[in-house]
Amino acid sequence: MKIMMKRILFGGLVVAGFGAVAAFALPGKNQMVQDKPMATEKVAENAVQWMTWDEAMKAMEKQPKKVFIDMYTDWCGWCKRMDQTTFSDPKVVEVMNKNFYNVKFDAEGKENVTYDGHTFKFIASGSRGVHELAYALLDGRLGYPSYVYLNEKRERITISPGYKPVDPFLKELSFITGEHYKTTSFQEYMNK
């Protein structure tokens, strides 16, 4: 009974949190459904230039650009493997740094994020929890790693879950950077 009450309470908190951020969670068109170096740290030329959410949003004000968000958790083995393999590939690094503001976002991070006049918070539950912004951007589908692409207007293009080897990930990046999502589905694009 106690466990069921906790689940009901968590569900209520999540629904309430989602309701508060629903205006931000924009519908995706094509569902493909912080080891955090700060921008102020020296970043190697051959590494993805990661930013915080706040840094990316400030950069968007000065020069709009697509945003790539890596939703990760500290306990996620596939997230760490993505960092060690795909995100360290020179071709991937080049495409990401040229075409996106790249954000590392801890989906279980405890820090508040204020965006468009709303403060997104961490919601504790059991031994873990979820950050409201991660929940909103992922439409409540909390699997890690997951990636969210935003266009220059900060509208969500799509959600892409799971570990990606280099070649399929480069094809996914090409789908986004070439704006093929406007005229075709990701599956059709991958079959070409």
Buried (B, 14 or more C-beta within 10 A) or exposed (E): EEEEEEEEEBEEBBEEBBEBBEEBBBEBEBBBBBEBBEBEEEBEEEBBBBBBBBBBBEBBEEEEBBBBBBBBBEEBEBBBBBBEBBBBBEEBBEBBBEBBBBBBBBBBBEEEBEBEEBEBBBBEBEEEBBBBBBBBBBBBEBBBBBBBBBBEEBEBBBBBBEBBEBEEBBBBBEBBBEEBBEEBBBEEBEEE
